[in-house]
Amino acid sequence: MTWLEDHWLDILGWGGSALLVYSLLQSRVLRFRVLNLAACVLLVVFNALVEVWPMVGMNAVLCAINVWFIVRLLRDRHDDAAFEVLQVRHDDEYLRHILRLHGPDILVFQPDFRWESHADNHAYLVQRGDETVGVVLLHADGDTAHVLLDYVTPRYRDFSPGEFVWRKSGLLTSLGLRRVVTPPRMVGAYYGRLGFRREGESFVLELPSAA
């Protein structure tokens, strides 16, 4: 018999335990749940094979809990009722706090990002309950809104909360805006499914006329 055949059960147990620990290190809420579920499934199998039934029961319950949370997260990720868009002033102190708090992370994705308090700049916070999960900052140039920032906090990086700003087009058309243009070379899968079209290195969304 090979070494693997002799030790596969140990590998299964240690692998499940290692994956469980690794899942606890995740900051993204959906990724944490998926990895934790996978670890619990492995540990259910391992403990059943070694006949440690209390651990089988505990991990089976954790599997059910993780499945419940994953279903809920996937159901809510595009649900208008789960997220709320708040328009704030360009010089709002809470907005400044959020930008300072996440400043280093923002600069990882947009090293040249700078925010200025200016009447032509508009800010939106995306909330999940009392938690800020996204920030969208725009600069108005005539009837065109240029995206300065479309940021998602680490916990919700498996989601795209900025989409709720684009869905609620009345927020933008009420300001006289008719189109939205993203910065060049911005990742586009998220924008493509929301009706943006590719225009050069940017994505463009035509807004409906205000009622």
MARSERO-211519 format. One line per field, with one value per residue: residue in one letter; residue number from 1; x, y, z of N, C-alpha, C in turn. Coordinates in nm, 2 decimals, padded with zeros to 4 digits. Layout:
! residues N
residuo (A;...)
num (NUM;...)
n_px (X;...)
n_py (Y;...)
n_pz (Z;...)
ca_px (X;...)
ca_py (Y;...)
ca_pz (Z;...)
c_px (X;...)
c_py (Y;...)
c_pz (Z;...)
! end
This chain:
! residues 211
residuo (M;T;W;L;E;D;H;W;L;D;I;L;G;W;G;G;S;A;L;L;V;Y;S;L;L;Q;S;R;V;L;R;F;R;V;L;N;L;A;A;C;V;L;L;V;V;F;N;A;L;V;E;V;W;P;M;V;G;M;N;A;V;L;C;A;I;N;V;W;F;I;V;R;L;L;R;D;R;H;D;D;A;A;F;E;V;L;Q;V;R;H;D;D;E;Y;L;R;H;I;L;R;L;H;G;P;D;I;L;V;F;Q;P;D;F;R;W;E;S;H;A;D;N;H;A;Y;L;V;Q;R;G;D;E;T;V;G;V;V;L;L;H;A;D;G;D;T;A;H;V;L;L;D;Y;V;T;P;R;Y;R;D;F;S;P;G;E;F;V;W;R;K;S;G;L;L;T;S;L;G;L;R;R;V;V;T;P;P;R;M;V;G;A;Y;Y;G;R;L;G;F;R;R;E;G;E;S;F;V;L;E;L;P;S;A;A)
num (1;2;3;4;5;6;7;8;9;10;11;12;13;14;15;16;17;18;19;20;21;22;23;24;25;26;27;28;29;30;31;32;33;34;35;36;37;38;39;40;41;42;43;44;45;46;47;48;49;50;51;52;53;54;55;56;57;58;59;60;61;62;63;64;65;66;67;68;69;70;71;72;73;74;75;76;77;78;79;80;81;82;83;84;85;86;87;88;89;90;91;92;93;94;95;96;97;98;99;100;101;102;103;104;105;106;107;108;109;110;111;112;113;114;115;116;117;118;119;120;121;122;123;124;125;126;127;128;129;130;131;132;133;134;135;136;137;138;139;140;141;142;143;144;145;146;147;148;149;150;151;152;153;154;155;156;157;158;159;160;161;162;163;164;165;166;167;168;169;170;171;172;173;174;175;176;177;178;179;180;181;182;183;184;185;186;187;188;189;190;191;192;193;194;195;196;197;198;199;200;201;202;203;204;205;206;207;208;209;210;211)
n_px (00.08;00.04;00.18;-00.01;-00.25;-00.24;-00.26;-00.48;-00.71;-00.62;-00.53;-00.76;-00.89;-00.71;-00.70;-00.96;-00.97;-00.77;-00.88;-01.11;-00.99;-00.87;-01.09;-01.19;-01.03;-01.11;-01.22;-01.43;-01.77;-01.93;-01.75;-01.63;-01.85;-01.89;-01.64;-01.63;-01.85;-01.76;-01.54;-01.68;-01.83;-01.63;-01.54;-01.76;-01.77;-01.52;-01.54;-01.76;-01.65;-01.46;-01.62;-01.70;-01.95;-02.07;-01.92;-01.98;-02.26;-02.24;-02.10;-02.27;-02.49;-02.36;-02.31;-02.58;-02.64;-02.46;-02.54;-02.79;-02.72;-02.57;-02.76;-02.94;-02.77;-02.71;-02.96;-03.02;-02.84;-02.89;-03.11;-03.33;-03.45;-03.28;-03.06;-02.98;-02.97;-02.81;-02.80;-02.55;-02.41;-02.14;-01.94;-01.98;-01.94;-01.94;-01.91;-01.64;-01.52;-01.56;-01.41;-01.15;-01.12;-01.12;-00.92;-00.65;-00.71;-00.87;-00.68;-00.53;-00.68;-00.74;-00.50;-00.46;-00.67;-00.85;-01.05;-01.25;-01.42;-01.67;-01.92;-02.00;-01.95;-02.08;-02.21;-02.27;-02.38;-02.40;-02.60;-02.63;-02.85;-02.74;-02.48;-02.22;-02.16;-02.07;-01.94;-02.01;-01.89;-01.93;-01.85;-02.00;-02.03;-02.17;-02.43;-02.33;-02.22;-01.92;-01.76;-01.59;-01.53;-01.61;-01.66;-01.63;-01.66;-01.44;-01.57;-01.80;-01.71;-01.76;-01.99;-02.18;-02.25;-02.27;-02.43;-02.69;-02.71;-02.70;-02.93;-03.13;-03.22;-03.34;-03.22;-03.00;-03.10;-03.26;-03.08;-03.02;-02.87;-02.77;-02.62;-02.37;-02.03;-01.76;-01.43;-01.14;-01.04;-01.16;-01.27;-01.51;-01.72;-01.92;-02.04;-02.13;-02.35;-02.55;-02.65;-02.47;-02.27;-01.98;-01.74;-01.48;-01.22;-01.38;-01.70;-02.03;-02.34;-02.66;-02.90;-03.25;-03.49;-03.59;-03.90)
n_py (-00.12;00.23;00.53;00.73;00.59;00.47;00.69;00.85;00.91;01.06;01.28;01.38;01.46;01.65;01.82;01.92;02.05;02.24;02.39;02.49;02.66;02.84;02.95;03.12;03.33;03.49;03.80;03.86;03.82;03.64;03.46;03.36;03.21;03.01;02.88;02.79;02.62;02.42;02.32;02.22;02.01;01.83;01.77;01.65;01.41;01.30;01.27;01.10;00.87;00.80;00.76;00.95;01.07;01.30;01.51;01.48;01.55;01.82;01.94;01.89;02.05;02.30;02.30;02.33;02.58;02.74;02.70;02.82;03.09;03.14;03.10;03.31;03.54;03.52;03.55;03.81;03.97;04.12;04.25;04.52;04.58;04.50;04.66;05.01;05.33;05.62;05.96;06.19;06.50;06.66;06.75;06.61;06.50;06.24;06.10;06.18;06.05;05.78;05.77;05.83;05.61;05.39;05.46;05.36;05.11;05.19;05.32;05.11;05.01;05.23;05.42;05.69;05.83;06.11;06.31;06.59;06.86;06.98;07.16;07.04;06.78;06.46;06.25;05.92;05.68;05.34;05.14;04.87;04.79;04.93;04.95;05.07;04.98;05.04;05.30;05.55;05.79;06.08;06.30;06.58;06.69;06.90;06.73;06.48;06.23;06.16;05.88;05.88;05.72;05.39;05.21;04.92;04.78;04.56;04.34;04.30;04.25;04.04;04.12;04.37;04.65;04.90;04.89;04.95;05.23;05.29;05.16;05.31;05.53;05.77;05.92;06.03;06.15;06.35;06.54;06.64;06.48;06.27;06.07;05.82;05.78;05.56;05.54;05.50;05.16;05.03;04.74;04.54;04.34;04.37;04.61;04.56;04.39;04.55;04.72;04.90;05.01;04.93;05.17;05.26;05.26;05.28;05.25;05.31;05.44;05.51;05.73;05.72;05.96;06.22;06.20)
n_pz (00.00;-00.07;00.07;00.07;00.06;00.31;00.48;00.41;00.55;00.77;00.63;00.53;00.77;00.88;00.66;00.64;00.89;00.86;00.65;00.77;00.96;00.79;00.66;00.86;00.85;00.65;00.52;00.35;00.35;00.21;00.09;00.32;00.43;00.23;00.22;00.48;00.49;00.31;00.46;00.69;00.57;00.49;00.75;00.86;00.71;00.78;01.06;01.07;00.96;01.15;01.35;01.55;01.68;01.81;01.71;01.44;01.45;01.53;01.32;01.11;01.18;01.16;00.89;00.79;00.89;00.75;00.49;00.50;00.54;00.31;00.11;00.18;00.14;-00.13;-00.23;-00.15;-00.28;-00.51;-00.43;-00.40;-00.16;00.03;00.03;00.07;-00.09;-00.01;-00.07;-00.01;00.10;-00.08;00.10;00.32;00.66;00.75;00.52;00.46;00.67;00.61;00.37;00.47;00.65;00.48;00.31;00.25;00.14;-00.08;-00.24;-00.32;-00.53;-00.68;-00.74;-00.80;-00.69;-00.58;-00.37;-00.39;-00.23;-00.39;-00.57;-00.81;-00.76;-00.66;-00.41;-00.30;-00.06;00.00;00.18;00.41;00.62;00.91;00.82;00.62;00.30;00.05;-00.17;-00.39;-00.61;-00.80;-01.07;-01.21;-01.53;-01.73;-01.87;-01.81;-01.60;-01.45;-01.33;-01.03;-00.82;-00.73;-00.50;-00.29;00.03;00.21;00.33;00.17;-00.09;-00.26;-00.37;-00.56;-00.47;-00.57;-00.79;-00.72;-00.71;-00.99;-01.07;-00.95;-01.12;-01.10;-00.90;-01.03;-01.27;-01.17;-01.11;-01.35;-01.51;-01.78;-01.87;-01.78;-01.72;-01.69;-01.54;-01.76;-01.84;-01.63;-01.45;-01.62;-01.61;-01.42;-01.49;-01.75;-01.72;-01.63;-01.82;-01.92;-02.19;-02.38;-02.45;-02.61;-02.38;-02.17;-01.98;-02.06;-01.96;-02.06;-01.94;-01.85;-01.96;-01.74;-01.57)
ca_px (00.00;00.12;00.17;-00.14;-00.35;-00.23;-00.29;-00.58;-00.81;-00.56;-00.52;-00.90;-00.92;-00.63;-00.74;-01.09;-00.94;-00.70;-00.98;-01.19;-00.92;-00.85;-01.22;-01.21;-00.94;-01.16;-01.29;-01.55;-01.87;-01.98;-01.64;-01.62;-01.95;-01.86;-01.52;-01.66;-01.93;-01.68;-01.47;-01.77;-01.87;-01.51;-01.53;-01.87;-01.72;-01.41;-01.58;-01.84;-01.56;-01.39;-01.73;-01.71;-02.08;-02.10;-01.86;-02.07;-02.37;-02.21;-02.06;-02.39;-02.56;-02.29;-02.34;-02.71;-02.63;-02.39;-02.63;-02.90;-02.67;-02.54;-02.89;-02.98;-02.68;-02.73;-03.09;-03.03;-02.73;-02.95;-03.24;-03.34;-03.50;-03.16;-02.96;-03.04;-02.88;-02.82;-02.72;-02.50;-02.34;-02.00;-01.85;-02.04;-01.83;-01.94;-01.84;-01.50;-01.47;-01.55;-01.30;-01.03;-01.11;-01.08;-00.83;-00.54;-00.77;-00.91;-00.57;-00.48;-00.75;-00.73;-00.38;-00.47;-00.80;-00.86;-01.18;-01.26;-01.56;-01.71;-02.06;-02.03;-01.93;-02.20;-02.17;-02.38;-02.34;-02.48;-02.61;-02.70;-02.89;-02.66;-02.34;-02.19;-02.10;-02.02;-01.94;-02.01;-01.86;-01.94;-01.83;-02.10;-01.98;-02.29;-02.53;-02.26;-02.16;-01.80;-01.74;-01.46;-01.50;-01.71;-01.58;-01.70;-01.59;-01.39;-01.67;-01.90;-01.64;-01.82;-02.11;-02.15;-02.35;-02.28;-02.53;-02.81;-02.70;-02.73;-03.07;-03.22;-03.17;-03.40;-03.12;-02.91;-03.17;-03.31;-02.97;-03.00;-02.77;-02.83;-02.53;-02.27;-01.91;-01.67;-01.29;-01.08;-00.98;-01.22;-01.32;-01.63;-01.83;-02.02;-02.11;-02.19;-02.49;-02.64;-02.69;-02.36;-02.20;-01.83;-01.71;-01.33;-01.17;-01.48;-01.83;-02.13;-02.48;-02.75;-03.01;-03.38;-03.53;-03.67;-04.05)
ca_py (00.00;00.35;00.62;00.80;00.49;00.45;00.81;00.94;00.95;01.17;01.39;01.43;01.53;01.77;01.91;01.99;02.14;02.36;02.48;02.56;02.78;02.94;03.02;03.22;03.44;03.56;03.92;03.86;03.75;03.52;03.37;03.29;03.11;02.90;02.80;02.73;02.51;02.31;02.26;02.14;01.89;01.74;01.72;01.55;01.28;01.25;01.22;00.98;00.75;00.76;00.73;01.05;01.12;01.44;01.60;01.47;01.63;01.96;01.99;01.89;02.17;02.41;02.30;02.38;02.72;02.80;02.69;02.92;03.22;03.15;03.13;03.45;03.63;03.52;03.61;03.95;04.05;04.21;04.29;04.66;04.59;04.46;04.77;05.14;05.43;05.75;06.07;06.28;06.62;06.64;06.78;06.54;06.46;06.09;06.06;06.20;05.95;05.65;05.77;05.82;05.48;05.29;05.53;05.27;05.01;05.25;05.35;04.99;04.99;05.36;05.50;05.84;05.88;06.22;06.36;06.73;06.91;07.08;07.16;06.95;06.64;06.40;06.13;05.82;05.57;05.22;05.09;04.74;04.82;05.05;04.93;05.13;04.87;05.09;05.44;05.59;05.93;06.12;06.44;06.62;06.78;06.91;06.62;06.36;06.20;06.08;05.80;05.90;05.61;05.29;05.13;04.82;04.75;04.42;04.24;04.28;04.25;03.94;04.18;04.49;04.74;05.02;04.87;05.01;05.37;05.30;05.12;05.42;05.64;05.90;05.99;06.10;06.23;06.46;06.64;06.68;06.40;06.19;05.96;05.79;05.73;05.51;05.57;05.40;05.04;04.97;04.61;04.56;04.24;04.43;04.71;04.50;04.33;04.66;04.80;04.99;04.97;04.96;05.28;05.28;05.19;05.31;05.19;05.43;05.41;05.62;05.73;05.75;06.10;06.24;06.20)
ca_pz (00.00;-00.07;00.19;00.06;00.10;00.46;00.56;00.35;00.65;00.84;00.54;00.52;00.89;00.89;00.55;00.69;01.00;00.80;00.57;00.87;01.02;00.68;00.64;00.97;00.82;00.54;00.55;00.27;00.42;00.13;00.08;00.45;00.44;00.13;00.26;00.61;00.45;00.25;00.57;00.77;00.50;00.51;00.89;00.88;00.65;00.86;01.19;01.05;00.93;01.28;01.44;01.65;01.64;01.86;01.61;01.32;01.47;01.54;01.19;01.03;01.21;01.10;00.74;00.77;00.92;00.64;00.37;00.52;00.52;00.17;00.03;00.21;00.08;-00.28;-00.26;-00.12;-00.34;-00.61;-00.38;-00.36;-00.02;00.12;00.03;00.05;-00.14;00.06;-00.12;00.09;00.05;-00.12;00.21;00.44;00.75;00.76;00.39;00.48;00.77;00.54;00.28;00.55;00.71;00.38;00.22;00.20;00.05;-00.20;-00.32;-00.39;-00.66;-00.76;-00.67;-00.83;-00.64;-00.49;-00.36;-00.35;-00.20;-00.50;-00.60;-00.92;-00.72;-00.59;-00.33;-00.26;00.03;-00.01;00.32;00.44;00.76;00.96;00.78;00.49;00.22;-00.08;-00.19;-00.53;-00.62;-00.93;-01.10;-01.31;-01.64;-01.81;-01.84;-01.80;-01.47;-01.46;-01.20;-00.97;-00.73;-00.71;-00.40;-00.21;00.15;00.20;00.37;00.06;-00.21;-00.35;-00.42;-00.63;-00.42;-00.65;-00.89;-00.67;-00.75;-01.13;-01.08;-00.91;-01.21;-01.06;-00.82;-01.12;-01.36;-01.09;-01.11;-01.49;-01.57;-01.88;-01.90;-01.68;-01.79;-01.60;-01.58;-01.85;-01.80;-01.52;-01.47;-01.68;-01.60;-01.33;-01.56;-01.86;-01.70;-01.58;-01.93;-01.97;-02.31;-02.39;-02.54;-02.59;-02.26;-02.06;-02.00;-02.07;-01.93;-02.10;-01.84;-01.91;-01.94;-01.62;-01.59)
c_px (00.09;00.10;00.03;-00.25;-00.36;-00.27;-00.40;-00.68;-00.75;-00.55;-00.66;-00.93;-00.84;-00.66;-00.86;-01.06;-00.87;-00.79;-01.07;-01.12;-00.90;-00.98;-01.24;-01.12;-01.00;-01.24;-01.42;-01.65;-01.92;-01.87;-01.62;-01.72;-01.93;-01.75;-01.55;-01.76;-01.85;-01.60;-01.56;-01.81;-01.75;-01.51;-01.65;-01.83;-01.62;-01.46;-01.68;-01.76;-01.49;-01.49;-01.73;-01.84;-02.11;-02.04;-01.93;-02.19;-02.35;-02.18;-02.18;-02.47;-02.49;-02.31;-02.47;-02.71;-02.57;-02.47;-02.74;-02.84;-02.63;-02.66;-02.94;-02.90;-02.70;-02.86;-03.10;-02.93;-02.77;-03.08;-03.25;-03.38;-03.38;-03.06;-03.03;-02.93;-02.91;-02.74;-02.68;-02.43;-02.19;-01.90;-01.90;-01.93;-01.82;-01.88;-01.69;-01.44;-01.46;-01.43;-01.16;-01.01;-01.06;-00.98;-00.72;-00.59;-00.81;-00.80;-00.50;-00.55;-00.74;-00.62;-00.39;-00.59;-00.78;-01.00;-01.18;-01.40;-01.59;-01.85;-02.10;-02.00;-02.04;-02.15;-02.29;-02.32;-02.44;-02.48;-02.68;-02.73;-02.81;-02.51;-02.33;-02.11;-02.04;-02.03;-01.93;-01.99;-01.86;-01.90;-01.92;-02.03;-02.09;-02.39;-02.46;-02.20;-02.04;-01.78;-01.60;-01.43;-01.63;-01.65;-01.68;-01.61;-01.55;-01.49;-01.77;-01.83;-01.69;-01.95;-02.08;-02.26;-02.37;-02.39;-02.66;-02.82;-02.75;-02.88;-03.16;-03.18;-03.23;-03.31;-03.03;-02.99;-03.23;-03.20;-02.94;-02.90;-02.84;-02.74;-02.42;-02.15;-01.81;-01.52;-01.24;-01.03;-01.04;-01.28;-01.47;-01.74;-01.95;-02.11;-02.19;-02.33;-02.59;-02.68;-02.59;-02.31;-02.06;-01.82;-01.56;-01.29;-01.27;-01.61;-01.93;-02.27;-02.57;-02.87;-03.14;-03.41;-03.61;-03.82;-04.09)
c_py (00.13;00.43;00.69;00.71;00.47;00.57;00.90;00.99;01.07;01.30;01.46;01.51;01.66;01.87;01.99;02.09;02.27;02.45;02.55;02.68;02.88;03.02;03.14;03.34;03.53;03.69;03.93;03.77;03.62;03.42;03.29;03.18;02.99;02.81;02.72;02.61;02.39;02.24;02.17;02.01;01.79;01.68;01.63;01.41;01.22;01.19;01.11;00.85;00.70;00.74;00.82;01.13;01.26;01.54;01.60;01.56;01.78;02.02;01.99;02.01;02.29;02.42;02.36;02.53;02.80;02.81;02.80;03.06;03.24;03.18;03.27;03.55;03.64;03.58;03.76;04.04;04.15;04.26;04.43;04.67;04.56;04.58;04.90;05.24;05.56;05.85;06.16;06.40;06.59;06.66;06.71;06.48;06.30;06.04;06.07;06.09;05.82;05.65;05.77;05.67;05.38;05.35;05.43;05.17;05.07;05.28;05.23;04.97;05.12;05.45;05.65;05.90;06.00;06.27;06.51;06.77;07.02;07.06;07.06;06.80;06.59;06.27;06.05;05.71;05.46;05.15;04.95;04.75;04.94;05.04;04.99;05.02;04.92;05.24;05.46;05.74;05.97;06.27;06.48;06.72;06.79;06.81;06.48;06.34;06.11;06.01;05.82;05.78;05.52;05.18;05.04;04.78;04.60;04.32;04.20;04.28;04.14;04.00;04.30;04.59;04.86;05.02;04.94;05.16;05.38;05.25;05.23;05.54;05.77;05.98;06.08;06.19;06.36;06.57;06.69;06.60;06.30;06.07;05.94;05.73;05.68;05.55;05.46;05.28;04.98;04.84;04.62;04.46;04.30;04.53;04.66;04.45;04.43;04.75;04.90;04.93;05.01;05.07;05.31;05.19;05.22;05.24;05.31;05.37;05.54;05.62;05.77;05.90;06.11;06.26;06.34)
c_pz (00.00;00.05;00.19;00.10;00.25;00.54;00.50;00.45;00.74;00.76;00.53;00.65;00.90;00.78;00.59;00.80;00.95;00.72;00.66;00.93;00.91;00.65;00.74;00.94;00.71;00.58;00.47;00.32;00.34;00.11;00.21;00.46;00.35;00.18;00.39;00.59;00.40;00.37;00.66;00.70;00.51;00.65;00.92;00.83;00.74;00.99;01.19;01.03;01.06;01.39;01.57;01.63;01.70;01.76;01.47;01.33;01.47;01.40;01.09;01.05;01.15;00.95;00.71;00.79;00.80;00.52;00.38;00.49;00.38;00.08;00.05;00.14;-00.07;-00.32;-00.25;-00.21;-00.44;-00.56;-00.34;-00.21;00.08;00.13;00.01;00.01;-00.07;-00.02;-00.01;00.03;00.02;00.00;00.34;00.53;00.76;00.63;00.41;00.57;00.69;00.44;00.35;00.60;00.61;00.28;00.17;00.10;-00.08;-00.29;-00.38;-00.52;-00.75;-00.70;-00.69;-00.77;-00.55;-00.49;-00.31;-00.33;-00.30;-00.54;-00.72;-00.89;-00.64;-00.53;-00.29;-00.17;00.01;00.12;00.32;00.59;00.80;00.92;00.64;00.41;00.09;-00.09;-00.34;-00.54;-00.76;-00.95;-01.22;-01.41;-01.74;-01.77;-01.83;-01.66;-01.49;-01.32;-01.15;-00.88;-00.73;-00.62;-00.32;-00.09;00.14;00.23;00.25;-00.08;-00.31;-00.41;-00.50;-00.59;-00.50;-00.75;-00.85;-00.70;-00.90;-01.15;-01.05;-00.99;-01.17;-00.98;-00.91;-01.21;-01.30;-01.09;-01.26;-01.56;-01.67;-01.92;-01.79;-01.75;-01.68;-01.64;-01.68;-01.78;-01.67;-01.55;-01.51;-01.66;-01.52;-01.41;-01.68;-01.84;-01.65;-01.69;-01.98;-02.10;-02.31;-02.49;-02.52;-02.47;-02.14;-02.08;-01.98;-02.04;-01.97;-02.00;-01.90;-01.88;-01.81;-01.65;-01.57)
! end
